[in-house]
Amino acid sequence: MKPTSPIRILIADDDALVREAYRSFFDGQSDFSLVAEARNGAEAVDAYMVVRPDIVLMDLQMPGMSGIDATAAICARRRDACIVALTTFGTRDYIVAALKAGASGYLLKDTGADNLIAGMHQALRGDMPLSSSVRRQLVTSITADEPVTTPVDVGLTPREVELLQWLTQGMTNYQIGRQMYVSEGSVKQYLAHIGDKLGVKSRTQILVRAIQLNIVDPHHMPVPQAMPIS
């Protein structure tokens, strides 16, 4: 179902040509409206608080306040902020820093128009858009840092742990619901409860923390259930 009003976007990028390209692109998208632009992190924070966009596309390396610091500042004030890092940098340090700051996803600028639109919709649904190379870097970084040999008991139920296992495979909420035979709304409720228990908020941070605490193993692939033909 299409939204009744366009999705409102804030673009933060220090390159004027990049902002112009985004402006031209979203002008041709009836489902989106570019409502604000920022040239650095400080402007992004100020613009977010004024226009309260539905989603932010945040460059990371900008003069003055970086996109990572801006993401942290926005998320500290607005728990429900939806910020997708959109950058040319796909190295571990950038990825981990952005996701720890509260980014809802991490896409590379060469992702392509279709993948960008799909990723934005994923982020707004509470899913976790990550470029494939970014996902590999993320898993490598998490498993290399802060190793925990024994799973930490934070009071998760067996069903919550099962959901985390599907989450490590990059599934969307809809796909997880199909595997667990629950609605997409129920998956979102599960994630909210898990986030509360882990002390984090975004879907990405839930994944990071669950792997760090050895609750799930990103290298263990659960066997998907065969879906009935409808």
C-alpha positions in Angstrom: 0.0 0.0 0.0 1.4 3.4 -1.0 1.7 6.1 1.7 -1.0 8.8 1.7 1.7 11.4 1.6 5.2 11.4 0.3 8.0 10.1 2.5 9.9 13.2 3.8 13.7 13.1 3.3 16.6 15.0 4.8 19.9 14.7 2.8 23.2 15.4 4.5 26.2 15.6 2.2 29.0 18.2 1.9 29.3 17.8 -1.9 27.0 20.3 -3.7 26.9 18.1 -6.8 25.8 15.1 -4.8 23.0 17.0 -3.2 22.0 18.3 -6.6 21.9 14.7 -8.0 19.7 13.6 -5.0 17.4 16.6 -5.6 17.0 15.7 -9.3 16.4 12.0 -8.5 13.8 12.5 -5.8 12.0 15.2 -7.8 11.1 12.3 -10.1 9.8 10.1 -7.3 6.2 10.7 -6.4 6.5 8.7 -3.2 9.3 10.9 -1.8 9.8 14.5 -1.0 13.2 16.1 -0.3 12.3 18.5 2.5 15.8 19.6 3.7 19.5 19.5 2.9 22.5 19.9 5.1 26.2 20.4 4.2 27.6 19.0 7.5 26.6 17.2 10.6 25.7 20.3 12.6 23.4 21.5 9.9 21.9 18.0 9.7 21.1 18.0 13.5 19.5 21.4 13.3 17.5 20.6 10.2 16.3 17.3 11.7 14.9 19.1 14.8 13.1 21.7 12.6 11.6 19.5 9.9 11.4 16.1 11.6 11.8 14.1 8.4 10.7 10.5 8.0 14.2 9.4 7.0 17.7 10.9 6.8 20.3 9.9 4.2 23.6 10.7 6.0 27.0 11.1 4.5 29.7 10.2 7.1 32.8 12.2 6.2 31.8 15.9 6.4 33.6 19.0 7.7 33.1 20.1 11.2 30.7 17.6 12.8 30.8 14.3 11.0 27.8 12.2 9.9 28.6 9.7 12.6 28.5 12.4 15.4 25.4 13.9 13.8 23.7 10.5 13.8 24.5 10.0 17.5 23.3 13.5 18.4 20.0 13.0 16.6 19.4 9.5 18.0 20.1 10.7 21.5 17.2 13.2 21.2 14.9 11.1 19.0 14.8 7.4 19.8 12.7 6.7 16.7 14.9 8.5 14.2 15.5 6.6 11.0 18.9 7.4 9.6 20.6 5.5 6.8 24.3 6.0 6.3 24.9 6.6 2.6 28.7 6.8 1.9 31.6 5.8 -0.2 33.4 4.4 2.8 32.8 0.7 3.5 35.6 0.0 6.0 35.0 -1.7 9.3 35.7 1.4 11.4 33.1 3.5 9.6 30.5 0.8 9.6 30.8 -0.1 13.3 30.9 3.6 14.3 27.8 4.5 12.3 25.8 1.6 13.6 26.8 2.1 17.2 25.8 5.8 16.8 22.3 4.5 16.0 22.1 4.3 12.2 19.2 2.2 10.9 21.2 0.9 8.0 24.4 1.4 5.9 24.5 1.7 2.2 27.3 2.5 -0.2 26.7 5.3 -2.7 27.2 2.9 -5.6 24.2 0.8 -4.5 22.1 2.0 -7.5 18.7 3.7 -7.6 16.5 0.6 -7.1 18.5 -0.6 -4.2 18.5 2.8 -2.6 14.7 3.0 -2.8 14.3 -0.5 -1.5 16.8 0.2 1.3 14.9 3.3 2.4 11.6 1.4 2.5 13.4 -1.4 4.5 14.7 1.1 7.0 11.3 2.8 7.4 9.7 -0.7 8.0 12.2 -1.3 10.8 14.3 -3.7 8.7 18.0 -3.3 8.3 19.4 -2.3 4.9 23.0 -3.2 4.5 25.1 -3.4 1.3 26.3 -7.0 1.0 30.0 -6.0 1.4 29.0 -4.0 4.5 27.2 -7.0 6.0 30.4 -9.1 5.6 32.5 -6.4 7.2 30.1 -6.0 10.1 30.1 -9.7 10.9 33.9 -9.9 10.7 34.2 -6.9 13.0 31.8 -8.1 15.6 33.3 -11.6 15.8 36.8 -10.2 16.0 36.1 -7.6 18.8 35.0 -8.1 22.4 34.8 -12.0 22.2 32.5 -13.7 24.6 32.9 -17.4 24.9 29.8 -18.1 27.0 26.4 -16.8 26.0 25.2 -14.0 28.3 21.8 -14.6 29.9 19.7 -11.5 29.5 16.4 -13.2 29.9 15.5 -13.9 26.3 12.8 -16.5 25.6 13.5 -19.3 23.2 11.3 -17.6 20.6 13.3 -14.4 20.9 16.5 -16.3 20.4 15.0 -18.0 17.4 14.1 -14.6 15.9 17.7 -13.4 16.5 19.0 -16.4 14.6 16.9 -15.4 11.5 17.9 -11.8 12.0 21.6 -12.8 11.6 20.8 -14.1 8.2 19.7 -10.7 7.0 16.0 -11.5 6.8 13.3 -8.8 6.7 10.6 -8.7 9.3 8.2 -10.2 6.8 10.5 -13.1 6.0 11.1 -13.7 9.7 7.4 -13.8 10.3 7.0 -16.4 7.6 9.6 -18.6 9.2 8.1 -18.2 12.7 4.5 -18.3 11.6 3.6 -15.0 13.1 2.6 -11.6 11.7 5.1 -8.9 10.7 3.6 -6.8 13.5 4.4 -9.6 16.0 8.0 -9.6 14.8 8.3 -5.9 15.5 6.9 -6.5 19.0 9.4 -9.2 19.6 12.2 -6.9 18.4 11.1 -4.2 20.7 11.1 -6.6 23.7 14.5 -7.9 22.7 15.9 -4.4 22.4 14.7 -3.5 25.9 16.4 -6.5 27.3 19.7 -5.8 25.5 19.6 -2.1 26.3 19.7 -1.0 22.6 17.1 0.4 20.3 17.6 -0.1 16.6 17.3 -3.4 14.7 21.0 -3.1 13.7 22.1 -2.5 17.3 20.1 -5.6 18.4 22.0 -7.7 15.9 25.4 -6.3 16.9 24.7 -6.7 20.6 23.3 -10.3 20.2 26.4 -11.4 18.4 28.8 -9.6 20.8 27.1 -11.4 23.7 27.4 -14.8 21.9 23.6 -15.2 22.0 23.6 -16.1 18.3 26.4 -17.3 16.0 26.4 -15.4 12.7 28.2 -18.2 11.0 25.5 -20.8 11.9 22.8 -20.9 9.3 19.4 -22.1 10.5 17.5 -24.2 8.1 14.5 -22.2 6.7 11.1 -23.9 6.9 9.5 -24.9 3.6 6.8 -22.3 2.9 3.4 -23.8 1.9 2.2 -23.0 -1.6 -0.7 -20.5 -1.5 
